Amino acid sequence: MTLSVHNPTVPAPRIKKRRNEQAYVMDAHRRLRCLGIPCKWEAPLLGRSIDLAFLYEGAVLSVEFKLKDWRRGLQQARDHLLGVDYAYLCLPGKNLSERLKNEAVAAGIGLLVYRDDAPLPFSIAIEAEQSNEQWSVAREQLIKMMKV
């Protein structure tokens, strides 16, 4: 199963509104575990916390969820690059502005579209760049925390 790519000309799919960011994180975590994908929510990384980290096709990915303040989300996702292969920002139920897309690309952060209509909880709107800042010790610690 591969992460699907979201067609940017199509609006984000309608999703069931949840109460807060944590509800989206927990839903995504549950769905990934049901698919047998090793993952960890609130994964500690160098004194900070990743909303959701998971191991996918040999790569460590992080997802920062934001309902508001995407700029802060981009900065947090950028910090994840010290321990992951690819960092993503997910803005559930939001359409992605051109400014957000441009700033994400400039930062090397990918963007995800949250989905209720597929087994995987998100599809890729913009691919993340592979981290060139990664510290292998931090990456290995994240992998050890992940469970199916």
C-alpha beads as a LAMMPS data file, in Angstrom:
LAMMPS data file: protein, C-alpha beads

148 atoms
147 bonds

1 atom types
1 bond types

-500.0 500.0 xlo xhi
-500.0 500.0 ylo yhi
-500.0 500.0 zlo zhi

Masses

1 110.0

Atoms # bond

1 1 1 0.000 0.000 0.000
2 1 1 1.442 3.366 -0.923
3 1 1 0.610 6.872 0.162
4 1 1 -1.536 8.257 -2.612
5 1 1 -0.870 11.603 -4.212
6 1 1 -3.621 14.194 -3.940
7 1 1 -4.507 16.033 -7.151
8 1 1 -3.979 19.717 -6.251
9 1 1 -6.671 20.870 -8.677
10 1 1 -9.294 18.957 -6.682
11 1 1 -10.514 20.444 -3.372
12 1 1 -9.594 18.538 -0.223
13 1 1 -12.079 15.733 0.483
14 1 1 -14.791 16.396 3.023
15 1 1 -13.882 14.911 6.363
16 1 1 -15.685 14.325 9.612
17 1 1 -14.908 17.318 11.800
18 1 1 -13.164 16.420 15.014
19 1 1 -12.948 18.404 18.224
20 1 1 -9.218 19.227 18.197
21 1 1 -5.819 18.409 16.696
22 1 1 -5.303 15.563 19.133
23 1 1 -8.447 13.814 17.867
24 1 1 -7.008 13.792 14.328
25 1 1 -3.662 12.508 15.608
26 1 1 -5.309 9.702 17.558
27 1 1 -7.512 8.723 14.609
28 1 1 -4.517 8.618 12.246
29 1 1 -2.505 6.626 14.814
30 1 1 -5.290 4.069 15.230
31 1 1 -5.737 3.683 11.471
32 1 1 -2.005 3.243 10.820
33 1 1 -1.772 0.577 13.544
34 1 1 -4.772 -1.255 12.074
35 1 1 -2.823 -1.412 8.794
36 1 1 0.218 -2.856 10.584
37 1 1 2.304 0.315 10.149
38 1 1 4.659 0.932 13.106
39 1 1 3.911 4.356 14.598
40 1 1 4.065 6.511 17.714
41 1 1 1.962 9.512 18.658
42 1 1 3.535 12.263 20.773
43 1 1 6.954 10.817 19.934
44 1 1 9.712 12.570 21.894
45 1 1 12.499 14.057 19.808
46 1 1 15.336 16.025 21.384
47 1 1 13.181 17.669 24.049
48 1 1 10.207 18.225 21.739
49 1 1 7.282 16.110 20.634
50 1 1 6.233 14.879 17.181
51 1 1 2.440 14.627 16.831
52 1 1 2.757 11.394 14.842
53 1 1 5.832 9.482 13.658
54 1 1 5.643 6.336 11.571
55 1 1 7.834 3.913 9.681
56 1 1 6.791 3.538 6.065
57 1 1 8.658 1.584 3.392
58 1 1 11.878 1.859 5.420
59 1 1 11.627 5.619 5.952
60 1 1 10.785 7.484 9.160
61 1 1 8.088 10.111 8.573
62 1 1 6.734 12.749 10.930
63 1 1 3.401 14.519 10.740
64 1 1 2.625 17.760 12.524
65 1 1 -1.128 18.431 12.683
66 1 1 -2.462 21.983 12.785
67 1 1 -5.995 23.336 12.715
68 1 1 -4.650 26.916 12.806
69 1 1 -1.292 28.673 12.543
70 1 1 0.323 26.740 9.700
71 1 1 3.473 28.879 10.037
72 1 1 4.073 27.474 13.508
73 1 1 3.345 24.010 12.148
74 1 1 5.964 24.447 9.419
75 1 1 8.562 25.455 12.013
76 1 1 7.713 22.472 14.197
77 1 1 7.895 20.108 11.203
78 1 1 11.229 21.661 10.257
79 1 1 12.554 20.780 13.723
80 1 1 11.588 17.139 13.116
81 1 1 14.133 16.886 10.303
82 1 1 16.824 16.182 12.908
83 1 1 15.363 12.718 13.530
84 1 1 13.237 11.736 10.535
85 1 1 13.713 11.089 6.850
86 1 1 10.683 13.139 5.754
87 1 1 8.621 15.729 7.652
88 1 1 5.028 16.634 6.795
89 1 1 2.405 19.139 7.874
90 1 1 -1.258 18.134 7.830
91 1 1 -4.043 20.730 8.004
92 1 1 -7.245 18.661 8.305
93 1 1 -10.214 20.100 6.434
94 1 1 -8.274 23.065 5.073
95 1 1 -7.562 23.979 1.478
96 1 1 -3.885 24.659 0.932
97 1 1 -3.072 28.244 -0.074
98 1 1 -0.382 29.053 -2.620
99 1 1 1.583 30.884 0.056
100 1 1 1.541 27.813 2.312
101 1 1 2.603 25.571 -0.576
102 1 1 5.478 27.896 -1.505
103 1 1 6.738 28.185 2.080
104 1 1 6.491 24.415 2.616
105 1 1 8.505 23.707 -0.534
106 1 1 11.127 26.290 0.508
107 1 1 11.432 24.601 3.921
108 1 1 11.567 21.067 2.478
109 1 1 8.371 20.137 4.327
110 1 1 5.669 18.083 2.642
111 1 1 1.940 18.741 2.906
112 1 1 -0.689 16.087 3.565
113 1 1 -4.430 16.083 2.939
114 1 1 -6.385 14.310 5.692
115 1 1 -8.785 11.615 4.459
116 1 1 -11.662 9.670 5.918
117 1 1 -12.408 7.959 2.594
118 1 1 -9.306 5.748 2.328
119 1 1 -7.514 3.180 4.508
120 1 1 -4.521 5.488 4.997
121 1 1 -5.463 8.665 6.879
122 1 1 -3.814 11.048 4.431
123 1 1 -2.593 11.558 0.891
124 1 1 0.348 13.638 -0.284
125 1 1 -0.385 17.121 -1.633
126 1 1 3.317 18.082 -1.782
127 1 1 6.192 15.619 -1.394
128 1 1 8.672 16.303 1.403
129 1 1 12.368 16.524 0.647
130 1 1 14.565 13.917 2.303
131 1 1 16.285 15.371 5.360
132 1 1 19.963 16.144 5.074
133 1 1 20.106 17.289 8.720
134 1 1 19.275 13.948 10.285
135 1 1 21.078 12.684 13.359
136 1 1 21.144 8.881 13.143
137 1 1 20.959 8.393 16.936
138 1 1 17.689 10.373 17.117
139 1 1 16.279 8.420 14.149
140 1 1 17.096 5.065 15.753
141 1 1 15.484 6.137 19.047
142 1 1 12.284 7.036 17.183
143 1 1 12.214 3.657 15.422
144 1 1 12.603 1.813 18.747
145 1 1 9.514 3.616 20.140
146 1 1 7.233 2.703 17.236
147 1 1 4.764 -0.128 17.670
148 1 1 2.242 -1.851 15.452

Bonds

1 1 1 2
2 1 2 3
3 1 3 4
4 1 4 5
5 1 5 6
6 1 6 7
7 1 7 8
8 1 8 9
9 1 9 10
10 1 10 11
11 1 11 12
12 1 12 13
13 1 13 14
14 1 14 15
15 1 15 16
16 1 16 17
17 1 17 18
18 1 18 19
19 1 19 20
20 1 20 21
21 1 21 22
22 1 22 23
23 1 23 24
24 1 24 25
25 1 25 26
26 1 26 27
27 1 27 28
28 1 28 29
29 1 29 30
30 1 30 31
31 1 31 32
32 1 32 33
33 1 33 34
34 1 34 35
35 1 35 36
36 1 36 37
37 1 37 38
38 1 38 39
39 1 39 40
40 1 40 41
41 1 41 42
42 1 42 43
43 1 43 44
44 1 44 45
45 1 45 46
46 1 46 47
47 1 47 48
48 1 48 49
49 1 49 50
50 1 50 51
51 1 51 52
52 1 52 53
53 1 53 54
54 1 54 55
55 1 55 56
56 1 56 57
57 1 57 58
58 1 58 59
59 1 59 60
60 1 60 61
61 1 61 62
62 1 62 63
63 1 63 64
64 1 64 65
65 1 65 66
66 1 66 67
67 1 67 68
68 1 68 69
69 1 69 70
70 1 70 71
71 1 71 72
72 1 72 73
73 1 73 74
74 1 74 75
75 1 75 76
76 1 76 77
77 1 77 78
78 1 78 79
79 1 79 80
80 1 80 81
81 1 81 82
82 1 82 83
83 1 83 84
84 1 84 85
85 1 85 86
86 1 86 87
87 1 87 88
88 1 88 89
89 1 89 90
90 1 90 91
91 1 91 92
92 1 92 93
93 1 93 94
94 1 94 95
95 1 95 96
96 1 96 97
97 1 97 98
98 1 98 99
99 1 99 100
100 1 100 101
101 1 101 102
102 1 102 103
103 1 103 104
104 1 104 105
105 1 105 106
106 1 106 107
107 1 107 108
108 1 108 109
109 1 109 110
110 1 110 111
111 1 111 112
112 1 112 113
113 1 113 114
114 1 114 115
115 1 115 116
116 1 116 117
117 1 117 118
118 1 118 119
119 1 119 120
120 1 120 121
121 1 121 122
122 1 122 123
123 1 123 124
124 1 124 125
125 1 125 126
126 1 126 127
127 1 127 128
128 1 128 129
129 1 129 130
130 1 130 131
131 1 131 132
132 1 132 133
133 1 133 134
134 1 134 135
135 1 135 136
136 1 136 137
137 1 137 138
138 1 138 139
139 1 139 140
140 1 140 141
141 1 141 142
142 1 142 143
143 1 143 144
144 1 144 145
145 1 145 146
146 1 146 147
147 1 147 148
